[in-house]
Amino acid sequence: MTSAPASARAPFAHRDFRLYMGVRFLGTVASLMLSVAVGWEVYARTRDPFALGLVGFFQFLPAILLSLVTGHVADRFDRRRVVAVCYGALVVISVLLYLQSRFVHGSVWPIYSVMALFAVARAFAQPAAQALVPDLVPPELFGRAVAWGSTVFEAAAICGPALGGWVYTLSGSAGSVYLAAMTVRTGRMEKKAVSVETLLAGVVYVWRNKLILGSVTLDLFAVLFGGAVALLPVYADTILHIGPQGLGVLRSAPSVGAAIVAIAIAYFPLKKHVGATMLACVAVFGVATVVFGLSRNVFLSLAALVIIGASDMVSVVVRQTLVQVATPGAMRGRVSAVNQVFIGASNELGELESGMTASWFGTVPAVVCGGIAAVVVVLAYSLLFPELRKVQTLDMKADARG
């Protein structure tokens, strides 16, 4: 029992992993601060939930249009350098957002344009960053590394909305410095010449591997229907009446739950019934979304959001671990890019879906129906992907022997 904490922190014994976590923390703080500010500004200018949905749409569109290219870049160039260039671009983007907020009034289209540029930088950064992690720690520590990566992400998500605008510049420049200090050099992973076959290799691999296909599409449909984050400005303003300060607290609440679960998984990894546990947690995610949608009490709403984040984190850790450990190193960039399209569809396209349904049927019915739909998705996937339900551990070799 006394050795558990030491082994749980073992990934931090590796210098490159510590540097990577610093990059992840600072970049996430800046990105989520930006997201909260943009959401409130768009709603303040338009008072229209559909306009909030368009914020997600303009972030999702570049990701799907560039998915084949971004994954190929991650496998053909040094992943460390790819991420460093993208973090530098985020500094420029944050300045552009400040300028439009300062000098442009009324129209939200300049915001959409800059967020599309933000999405382009993120589309190139994320596959390279995800594919880089297995090179930072030994294979036996990868599961814990994923859990700690999620913990750092959620810690940044908790404090991000509360920090000042100076972090935008700090995160971009510091992130680039940390990346440059890494000793790991992935170099060119894909040796074949550029062709349609190499561009589509990630898509083909995911389609043929039903375990990965089931895990990433489960998250896609559950969060696509059950996401309530895009409508938090509406809840903060007209339903819970807590204003922009309360909005920051609402946005942080899911990350509190997610961080608690991620730390727990880092110390006590999932060792059995992994697939069934993930499905159950996605169902809990849907039920908690219904509770949040119906709540008029701030504390109950916060509790529901904490549970939403906690239950979603199980799916995040399982999915990210499966995608990386079940994919050859030379293809991780392209497979991660495909995975990122599904994540983007569930988050950003989910924002569009939430905005549309809220404008048609009302905010509360949109959130409640979305939560119910997430539960239905879990029931359907239990039947459509039995191999996902039967996954026992995140050790693919152990499962194969079993």
Secondary structure, DSSP 8 states (H G I E B T S, - for coil): -TTHHHHHTGGGGSHHHHHHHHHHHHHHHHHHHHHHHHHHHHHHHH--HHHHHHHHHHHHHHHHHTHHHHHHHHHHS-HHHHHHHHHHHHHHHHHHHHHHHHH--S--HHHHHHHHHHHHHHHHHHHHHHHHGGGTS-GGGHHHHHHHHHHHHHHHHHHGGGS-THHHHHHHHHHHHHHHH----------S---HHHHHHHHHHHHH-HHHHHHHHHHHHHHHHH--GGGHHHIIIIIS--HHHHHHHHHHHHHHHHHHHHHHHHHS---S-HHHHHHHHHHHHHHHHHHHHH---HHHHHHHHHHHHHHHHHHHHHHHHHHHHTS-GGGHHHHHHHHHHHHHIIIIIHHHHHHHHHHHH-HHHHHHHHHHHHHHHHHHHHHH-HHHHT---S-HHHHHH-
